[in-house]
Amino acid sequence: GNRYAVASRGGWSIEGAWLWRLKDWIDRRFMQRFNELPEMSADGGPEFADGVADEQAIKELSTLAMRCGGCGAKVGSSVLSRVIQRLPPQRRDDVLIGLDSPDDAAVYRVPEGMLLAQSVDYFRAFIDDPYVFGQIAANHALGDLFAMGAQAQSVLAIATVPYGRERVVEQTLYDVMSGALEVVSQSGAVLAGGHSSEGAELAFGLTVNGFIAPDQVLRKGGLRPGDALILTKPVGTGTLFAADMRRRAKGRWVDAAIQTMLLSNQAATECLQDFGVSACTDVTGFGLLGHLIEMTRSAGVDAELSIDDIPILAGAAETVAAGILSSLQPQNLRLRRAVRDLERAAHHPRYPLLFDPQTAGGLLAGVPGARAEDCILALKACGYPETALVGRVLERSDAAEPIVLI
């Protein structure tokens, strides 16, 4: 009668056999959880970020059990076809296969003796107007080509459109693409293809392609001691749009910032080339200081930067003083270790703006010191009224910090 008694039976004990059966039962019950899965609720729908879908759209979309990922998240072919048909024709002789004859990939002809320059940018929308957002995103992406001295040839679009009714998805995609193509066409490039999908909020970007002669490539590392540092646009978009999200920015501040982001860097590059530019970069996410550090490290030089001479957008000083900063600011702030005499410099009220991430920012360029004043006058005459001399390039010193703030 005692089930725990040990009695030999063919090499097995009563106790051992009982424990083995118990273990087998537990294993089967445990694994059953993974083989017999519960039915998913058909009542659930996609989760929407605030403001990205109206009540009617949410009601319509919530009849679906879920929104798929992978290629199941693509914008439907009928919507995409109608958008492409509404866009202006996209043709260039050196785009052999593009939107006029869609295939699995775009095919380009690279002119003999030229190099292909390529870059990509993509980010979520920060303004409500998809058309203007498309313009800004295109300017931002093309800025990398212009900073290298390249001529734009073609782009590939990457769009994420918020969940919505079919006609709303179509109009949103059309608006953002139309805005982008206005800028792209002005640069001389064409849209050769792209990809679109649905998501919780609007996001857009471009892969940009351009051609450049080997001896005309503008590199960050070309700075030379004695060069003047010229900045073609004011800074402050990061803090201003952080303030806008908090309803703390004045309308005229935001409007002025948008106008600077709509200003292409293409003409600025051409002007700088006329004055013997030695190095160039566009000021974007890493802020003015971050991109200057990249240039000094590549060139093996130091640089002197005059904080008071840096042009800033209207309202940026006020929002920074209120402690309103971009969410990228803390990461950019780590670059302060490259600044000499940091304790003194950090007390300047404009100091935080050195780390402010820019969207569609201006060009930071080195030009021969003797030609700096004429270059600035020429840049202002061709549409960059806030161009400023912001510093100069120095010989590399023994100091660990390459940047001197004055």
Order of alpha helices (4+ residues) and beta strands (2+ residues): alpha-alpha-alpha-beta-beta-beta-alpha-beta-alpha-beta-beta-beta-alpha-alpha-alpha-beta-alpha-beta-alpha-alpha-beta-alpha-beta-alpha-beta-beta
